């Protein structure tokens, strides 16, 4: 403030001044602040608390729209694809968590689905918001799309869709986003899996090379595996109000 020297930063603290670019959901029409203060200034309001958190002045851009161009843009705006007006930060503050996809991988009979519903129950009991995707009759593409949408809405989304190949799982991770994708490998002994599911297909399964969490359900005891997954989510900063 003493010298007005410009310093690169990602945030502005109380009483700090910055030069920023603001993206709007629709076209905004304004005057430069040095021309008209009334239409060249703005305030920022926190959508959760309705508190005013900042104020700003608008600098004239190099583009000068004529009234006919402005009206044309307004009319065209009604044909644009609508976008969400709820930000990820708002969802996180409301739910106390970030959206994520827990993708559970393992052989048939490994206990993947029992673990999925057990994790949903555990998270619910902890006050979290989670859901299990049911893949019956769905393709990998549709399940990945549904998982991504649920995560974007702030849910911890659990799925044990059969994905034998590393390539398929890498594609799902890329589509959802690596920061939201948690791969859990249920490494139950193959002979036990075959005993539990003698009619299932086992050929072609590629075990994860670097899963985020590895558990075993040889004894069908869920306590420790569930704790391991919840701990991994917490360590990733999934829950914003962890004590």
N, C-alpha and C positions, 0 to 999 in steps of 0.2 A: 504493500500500500504506500510505502514511503517513496519508492522510486518508480512504480508502475512497470517494472521490468517483467517481461513475459516469461513464464516458466511452464514447461510441459507438465500436465497432470491429468489424472483420470477422474478426479472428484473435486468438488468445491466445498469447503467447510464454511461455517458460519462467518458472515461478513466478508468473505472473499469474493473477488470479482474475476470473471473469466470471459473469454471469447469462445462461444459455443455455436454449434449447428444443431437446430431443433428440427426433427422430422414430425410432420403432422399426419393425421389420418385422412385429411382432405385438404383441398386448397385453401390457403389463407391470403387475404388481401390486406395490405397495410401501406402506411406511409413511412418514410424514413423519420426517425425521431427528431432530427434537426429541422424537419419540415413541419411536422405536426405531432406534438407530444401525445395528444389523445389517441390517435390511431397508430402511433409508433412505439408504444410501450405495452408491456404485458406483465402478468403475474403468473406464477406456477402454484397450483393447489394440489396438495396430496389427496389423491382420490379415496384413500382409506379414512383419513382423519378430517378432511376438509380444511386443514390448516394451510395457510399461505406459507410456502417454504422458499420462495424466491421471487425476484422481480428482474425485469430486463428491458433493454432498449433495442430496437430493431435498426440495423444498419442497411441502408439502401443497397440493393443488389444491382448488378449490371443490366439485368433484364427489366424493362419497363413495359407492363402490360397495358394495352388499351382497353376501354370498357367493353367493346365488342368481344375481344379475346377473353376477357375475364368471364363474361356471361356464357360464352361458348364452353369454357372449361367447367363452369358450374353445372351446365346442362349435361355435359359429358360425364360428370362425376356420378350421376345417378346410374350410369351403365357399368360402373366399375365393380369388381368383385369385392364384396364387403369383407372387412378384416376385423379381428377381435379387438376390442377396446379394453381388454383386461391384460395387464402386463404380467410377465413371469414373477416380478417382484411382488406384485399385489397378491398373486396366488400363493406365493411362499409365505407371506405375512399372514394371510388368512388361514392357511392350513397348517403352518408351522413345519413345512417340509417342501422339498423340491420334487418334481416329478421324476420318476425313474422306472426302468424296466429291468426286472430280475428274470433273466432267461435261464431256466434250469435245464441242464443237459445231463443225459445219462442213458444207459441201456434200458430196454424194456425190462420191467421187473425191478429196477433199481430203487423205486420209491419216489420218483420225481413228482407225481401228481399228489400223492399223500403229503409230501413236503410242501408243495405249493399251497395247498389249502391250510396246512398247519401254519405256514408263514403268514398267510392272510389273517388267521385267527390271532396269532401272536401280535402282529402289528395293530390289529384292532384293539386288543386288550391293552396295548401301550398308548392308546389314544391317537393312533395314526390312521390315515385313510388309504386303504389298499383294496385291490380287486384282483381276481384271478380270471384270465381270459379262457373261455371254453373254445377249443379249436375244432370241435366236431363239424365236419363238412366244409371246413375252411382251408384255403391255400396258405402257404407260407407268406405270400405277398399280402394277402388280406389280413392275416394275423399281425404281421409287422406294421401295417398301416394302422390297425386298431390300437396296437401297443403304443405307437408313437403318439396318437391322438390322446390316449389316456394319460401318458406321461406329460404331454403338453398342458393338460388340464390340472396337473399337480398331483396325480395319483401315483402311488407305488404300484406298478402293474406287474403281476407275476404270471409267467407263462412257462409251460413245460412242453411246448410244441415239439414234435419229433424233428430234430435237425441233426442228422448223422454226420454231415460233412462240415469241415471247418470253413469251407468257402461260403456255404449258406449262412453260417453263423456270423462270419465276417461281413457279409452283405447286410444282415439285419443290424449289426452293430453300427455300420456306416450310415444306414438309413435313419436309425433312431438318434445317433450321435454318441460318440464314445464316452462323453461325460455323463450320459444318462443310462448307459448300458452296463449292467452288472451280470457277469456270467458265473453261474454256480454249477460246478461239476459234481454230480452225485456218483462217486467212485465206489459203488458197491461191487463186490466180487462177481465176476462173470458167471461162475458156476452156480452161485446162488440166484442170480438173475434168471438163468436158464431153468433152474428148478422152479422158480415162481411163475415164469412165463414160457412153458415148453413149446407153445405154438407160435411164438413171436419170431420176427426176423432179427438176426444179430449181425449178419455180414455187412461190412461197409461202414461200421461205426468208427469215426475218427475222434479219439479223445481230445479234449482241449489241451493245448500246449501251455497256455498261460492264463488259466481261469482266475477270476477275482477271488473266488472262494471254492475250496474243495472239501466235501463232506462225504461220509459213508453212512449207509443205512443198512449195514449187515444185520444189525440186531433190531431194526425198526424202532430205535429209541430217538426221539426227535429233539429232546431238550438241547443237547450240545450243538447239533447242526443248526437249529433255529437261532441259538445264541450267536453262533459264528456269522450267520448271514446278517442279523440285526446289527452286530458289532461292526461288520464291514460297511454297512450303510451309514452308520453313525460316523465312522472314521472318514468317510468320503464327504462329510458335511451335509448329508441328506436331510437331517432334521435340524431346524434352526433354533430350537429351544431345548436342546440337550443340556442337562445339568452337568 
